[in-house]
Amino acid sequence: MSKVRVLIVDDSALVRKMLTEMLSADAGIEVVGTAPDPLVAREKIKQLAPDVLTLDVEMPRMDGLTFLENLMRLRPMPVVMVSSLTSQGAEVTLRALELGAVDFVGKPGSDLSSTFGDYAAEIAAKVKDAARARPRAYTAGVPRLDAAPRLSADAVLPRAQLRALPSAGRVIAIGASAGGTEAIRVVLAAMPPDAPPIVITQHIPAQFSGPFAARMDANSAMRVCEAQDGQPILPGHAYIAPGGRHLLVLRDGARYVCRLHDGPPVSRHKPSVDVLFRSVAASVGAQAVGAILTGMGDDGAQGLKEMREAGAPTLAQDEATSVVWGMPGAAWKAGAAQELLPLGAVAPRLLQLAQHPITQASMRTGS
């Protein structure tokens, strides 16, 4: 297989050097060039035709967002943003994802000695996944990178025995990763203010989940918030898993509540979609509706399958409208999703499924 050709765009010579070393350590990646600003990058894109761009935000002569908007309008290509993991950096990065960037990583610091390998593995994986993305137009001798062990949802929540559950109302559960911030916005924007409660796990770092929830709240008739431990789950509200903590749904008498769990990463993610979906399968059962949207990897496929086995209707975003058809593709191939839909049809179908009456037969988990 041919290597993924990468162009690094950053005004810092140190960051360009560090990123070049990290990416070049992966046998599947070739750094074909670097650029200190967008104007140089524009010419190198024409000369080198890279597969993926890594892009800084704050640069001289033209800021990264302006450059990204022009790029996605005129020559859409996979872009991985290199962002500072701060509140201000979160706002800029979320805007970059809206403009069409595939994913983002934190900006490397000069004190990476203890975490160099982990950071290198993360950015290399995101660059290689980005090379397979479908960005939308806007209007031998190589060291091996050791990866952390891959855990399942068993590390956080044992799988429950199938059992009958009394009705406590419908709950919609959604999982997403790369491209998901925009996909979730589309789904939430189409929801009425009295929609069934929605619980969401989007792969996102801790500094970003609060600003992300605030952006979703401003774009939806529902009330959208970052989930809090013990928070009641109410109709007309959407709850987004905070970065760095797993979101679970638990039953508390005749109601559902959010439970935050500080367990290990599952499917290499924290929060993990598998953990959310497993908790929904156990606590909500056939009264739930599950959806998995665009994203890299396969987190959520097993959890969605458990939801389907518990009697919940399930769906996945189709390949044509996904930025990366990793997670929904894995769910579809595993038989976890019953339906495959374009993004624009997801919200109406979720509402339709949530309006179906809950029968005694469907309440028997696993029926």
C-alpha positions in Angstrom: 0.0 0.0 0.0 1.2 3.5 -0.8 2.1 5.8 2.1 -0.1 8.6 3.2 1.5 11.9 2.0 1.4 14.6 4.6 2.1 18.4 4.4 2.6 20.0 7.8 1.6 23.7 8.1 2.7 25.5 11.3 4.5 28.8 12.0 6.7 27.2 14.7 9.8 25.6 13.4 10.0 23.5 16.6 6.5 22.1 16.1 7.1 21.4 12.4 10.3 19.4 13.4 8.4 17.5 16.2 5.5 16.6 13.9 7.8 15.6 11.1 9.7 13.2 13.5 6.5 11.8 14.9 4.8 11.1 11.6 7.9 9.9 9.9 8.2 7.2 12.6 5.2 5.5 11.1 5.9 3.3 8.2 2.6 4.2 6.6 3.2 7.9 6.5 5.5 10.2 4.4 6.0 13.8 5.3 6.3 15.4 1.8 6.9 18.9 3.0 6.3 21.6 5.6 5.1 25.2 5.4 5.4 28.1 7.9 2.2 29.9 6.8 -0.9 29.4 4.6 0.5 31.3 1.6 3.5 28.9 1.4 1.2 26.0 2.0 -1.0 27.0 -0.9 1.9 26.7 -3.3 3.1 23.4 -1.8 -0.3 21.9 -2.1 -0.2 22.6 -5.8 3.3 21.2 -6.1 3.2 18.2 -3.8 -0.5 17.1 -3.9 -0.5 15.8 -0.3 -3.2 13.4 0.9 -3.6 15.1 4.3 -2.8 18.4 5.7 -2.0 19.1 9.4 -2.9 22.7 10.1 -2.2 25.2 12.9 -4.7 27.9 13.7 -2.7 30.9 14.6 -0.2 31.8 11.9 1.1 34.9 10.2 -0.2 36.4 6.9 -3.4 34.4 7.1 -5.1 32.7 10.0 -5.7 29.0 9.8 -9.5 29.3 9.8 -9.6 31.7 6.8 -7.2 29.4 5.0 -9.3 26.3 5.9 -12.5 27.9 4.7 -10.9 28.9 1.3 -9.3 25.4 1.0 -12.6 23.5 1.7 -14.4 25.8 -0.8 -11.9 25.5 -3.6 -10.0 22.2 -3.1 -11.5 20.1 -0.3 -9.0 17.7 1.2 -8.6 15.9 4.5 -7.3 18.3 7.2 -6.3 17.5 10.8 -6.2 20.6 13.0 -3.3 21.0 15.5 -4.9 23.0 18.3 -4.2 24.3 21.8 -6.4 22.4 24.2 -7.8 25.5 25.9 -11.3 27.0 26.1 -10.3 29.5 23.4 -8.7 26.8 21.4 -11.9 24.7 21.7 -14.0 27.4 20.2 -11.6 27.8 17.2 -11.3 24.0 16.7 -15.1 23.5 16.8 -15.4 26.2 14.1 -12.7 24.4 12.1 -14.7 21.1 12.3 -17.8 23.1 11.1 -15.7 24.3 8.1 -14.8 20.7 7.2 -11.7 19.7 9.1 -11.8 15.9 9.7 -10.3 15.8 13.2 -7.9 17.5 15.6 -5.0 16.9 18.0 -3.6 18.9 20.8 -0.6 21.1 20.0 2.6 19.3 21.1 4.6 21.0 23.8 8.3 21.1 24.5 7.8 18.8 27.5 6.7 15.7 25.7 9.5 13.4 26.8 7.3 11.1 28.8 4.3 11.1 26.4 6.1 11.4 23.1 5.2 7.8 22.0 1.5 8.2 22.9 1.2 11.5 21.2 3.0 10.2 18.1 0.7 7.2 17.9 -2.4 9.4 18.3 -1.5 11.8 15.5 -0.3 9.1 13.2 -3.5 7.2 13.6 -5.6 10.3 13.0 -3.6 11.2 9.9 -4.0 7.8 8.4 -7.7 7.7 9.2 -8.1 11.2 7.8 -6.6 10.0 4.5 -9.7 7.7 4.1 -12.2 10.5 4.9 -14.6 12.2 2.5 -14.1 15.9 3.3 -17.1 18.0 2.2 -16.8 21.2 0.2 -17.6 24.3 2.3 -20.9 26.6 0.0 11.9 -1.2 7.1 14.1 0.6 10.0 11.2 2.5 11.1 10.5 2.3 14.8 7.2 0.7 15.8 4.8 2.8 17.8 3.4 0.9 20.8 -0.3 1.3 21.3 -2.1 1.0 24.7 -4.1 -2.2 25.2 -7.6 -2.1 23.7 -10.2 -2.6 26.4 -13.9 -3.4 26.0 -16.8 -2.0 27.9 -16.3 -4.9 30.4 -13.6 -2.7 32.0 -16.3 -0.2 33.1 -19.6 -2.0 33.1 -20.3 -5.7 33.2 -22.9 -6.8 30.7 -26.3 -7.3 32.4 -28.5 -10.3 32.1 -31.5 -9.8 29.8 -34.7 -9.0 31.8 -38.1 -7.4 31.6 -38.0 -3.7 32.4 -41.0 -1.5 33.4 -41.6 1.5 31.1 -40.0 4.8 32.1 -40.3 6.4 28.7 -38.2 6.5 25.6 -34.5 7.5 25.5 -32.5 8.2 22.3 -28.8 7.3 22.5 -26.3 8.7 19.9 -22.6 8.0 19.4 -20.1 9.7 17.1 -16.4 10.6 16.5 -14.6 12.2 13.6 -17.1 14.4 11.7 -19.5 13.9 14.6 -19.6 17.5 15.9 -21.2 18.6 12.7 -23.4 15.5 12.3 -24.7 15.9 15.9 -25.5 19.6 15.2 -27.6 18.5 12.2 -29.5 16.0 14.2 -30.1 18.2 17.2 -31.1 21.2 15.0 -34.0 19.0 13.6 -35.4 18.0 17.0 -38.5 19.7 18.4 -38.3 21.2 21.9 -40.4 18.3 23.4 -38.3 15.5 21.8 -37.5 12.4 23.9 -34.4 12.8 26.0 -31.1 12.3 24.1 -27.8 11.0 25.5 -24.7 11.6 23.4 -21.2 10.4 23.5 -18.9 12.2 21.1 -15.1 11.5 21.2 -13.8 14.8 22.5 -11.3 16.0 25.1 -12.2 17.5 28.4 -11.6 21.1 27.5 -13.8 20.8 24.5 -17.0 19.1 25.7 -18.4 22.2 27.6 -18.0 24.6 24.7 -19.3 21.9 22.3 -22.5 21.5 24.4 -22.9 25.2 24.5 -22.7 25.5 20.7 -25.3 22.7 20.4 -27.6 24.4 22.8 -27.5 27.5 20.7 -28.4 25.6 17.6 -31.2 23.4 18.9 -34.8 23.9 20.2 -33.9 21.3 22.9 -31.9 22.2 26.0 -28.4 20.8 25.5 -25.9 20.5 28.3 -22.7 18.7 29.3 -23.9 15.8 31.5 -23.5 16.0 35.2 -23.3 13.0 37.6 -26.8 12.2 39.1 -28.6 14.6 36.7 -32.2 13.5 35.9 -32.8 12.7 32.2 -35.8 14.6 31.0 -37.7 15.1 27.8 -36.7 18.1 25.7 -33.1 17.8 27.0 -29.9 16.4 25.4 -26.9 15.3 27.5 -23.4 15.3 26.1 -20.7 13.1 27.8 -17.9 15.3 29.3 -14.5 14.7 27.8 -12.4 12.4 29.9 -15.4 10.6 31.6 -17.7 7.9 30.5 -21.4 8.7 30.4 -23.8 5.9 31.6 -27.6 5.9 31.9 -29.0 4.3 35.0 -32.5 3.7 36.3 -33.5 5.5 39.5 -37.0 4.2 40.4 -39.3 5.5 37.7 -36.8 7.8 36.1 -33.4 7.7 34.4 -30.3 9.6 35.6 -26.8 10.3 34.2 -23.9 8.6 35.8 -20.3 9.7 35.1 -17.6 7.0 35.4 -13.9 7.6 35.6 -12.9 4.1 34.4 -10.2 3.3 31.9 -10.5 4.2 28.2 -12.7 1.7 26.3 -12.0 0.9 22.7 -9.2 3.4 23.4 -11.7 6.2 24.1 -12.9 8.1 27.1 -15.8 8.8 26.9 -16.7 5.6 25.0 -19.8 5.0 22.9 -19.7 1.3 23.8 -20.0 2.2 27.5 -23.0 4.5 26.9 -24.8 2.0 24.7 -24.2 -0.9 27.1 -25.7 1.1 29.9 -28.7 2.1 27.8 -29.2 -1.6 26.8 -29.2 -2.6 30.5 -31.2 0.3 31.9 -33.6 1.3 29.1 -33.7 -1.9 27.0 -36.4 -1.9 24.3 -37.6 1.5 25.3 -34.4 3.0 23.8 -33.5 4.0 20.2 -29.8 3.9 19.2 -27.9 5.7 16.4 -24.3 5.7 15.5 -22.9 8.5 13.3 -19.7 9.3 11.4 -16.5 8.4 13.2 -13.1 6.6 13.0 -12.6 3.1 14.3 -15.3 0.8 15.7 -16.3 2.1 19.1 -20.0 1.7 19.6 -20.5 -1.2 17.2 -20.6 -3.8 20.1 -22.7 -1.5 22.3 -25.2 -0.9 19.5 -25.5 -4.6 18.9 -26.3 -5.1 22.6 -29.0 -2.4 22.3 -30.5 -4.3 19.4 -30.4 -7.6 21.3 -32.2 -5.8 24.1 -35.0 -5.0 21.7 -34.2 -1.4 20.8 -34.4 -0.2 17.2 -31.0 0.9 15.9 -29.7 2.8 12.9 -26.4 4.0 11.4 -25.4 6.9 9.2 -24.7 5.8 5.6 -21.3 5.9 3.9 -22.2 8.7 1.4 -22.9 11.3 4.1 -20.3 10.2 6.7 -17.0 12.0 6.9 -15.5 8.7 8.0 -17.5 5.5 7.7 -15.6 3.7 10.4 -17.9 3.4 13.4 -21.2 3.3 11.4 -19.6 0.9 8.9 -18.5 -1.4 11.7 -21.9 -1.4 13.3 -23.6 -2.1 10.0 -21.2 -5.0 9.1 -21.7 -6.5 12.6 -25.4 -6.5 12.2 -25.8 -4.0 15.1 -27.7 -1.4 13.0 -31.1 -2.3 11.5 -31.2 0.6 9.2 -28.7 2.7 7.2 -29.7 6.3 6.6 -28.3 9.5 5.2 -27.6 12.2 7.8 -30.6 14.3 6.9 -32.9 11.4 7.5 -31.6 10.4 10.9 -33.5 12.9 13.2 -36.9 12.3 11.6 -36.4 8.5 11.8 -35.3 8.7 15.4 -38.4 10.7 16.3 -40.6 8.2 14.4 -39.1 5.2 16.1 -39.4 6.9 19.5 -43.2 7.5 18.9 -43.9 3.8 18.4 -45.9 2.5 21.4 -43.9 0.3 23.8 -45.6 -3.0 23.9 -45.4 -5.7 26.6 -43.6 -7.9 24.1 -41.0 -5.3 23.2 -40.4 -4.6 26.9 -38.9 -8.1 27.3 -35.3 -7.3 26.8 -33.8 -9.2 24.0 -37.1 -9.9 22.2 
